[in-house]
Amino acid sequence: MAEDHFRQIEHRGRATAILSVVQEASQYERERITELMVGQNSEEIEALKEKPTEKNEEISRLNKAMKDLEDKNKKLKGQVLYHARAHLEMSG
């Protein structure tokens, strides 16, 4: 089997490319096709495994940013109350 069949598998829909080749493929060619598919699937699986980690890190950053904003909000509320009391004491 020619290398162009392997390129077909890599660049076209795997099922279509495989069906067009497997009927005439030798044992070696079938093993090569399997090897290519396993390699591609393994890469896809690894890429998908990284996504939850990336999302978890993003969620952690967002949670920290939200906590920081909540802390700043509490601090600002405290300052507003302090200044409001001071203003009331001065005017009253």
Protein Blocks (a to p, Z undefined) as FASTA:
>chain_A
ZZklmmmmmmmcfklmmmmmmmmpcfklmmmmmmmmmmmmmmmmmmmmmmmmmmmmmmmm
mmmmmmmmmmmmmmmmmmmmmmmmmmmmmmZZ
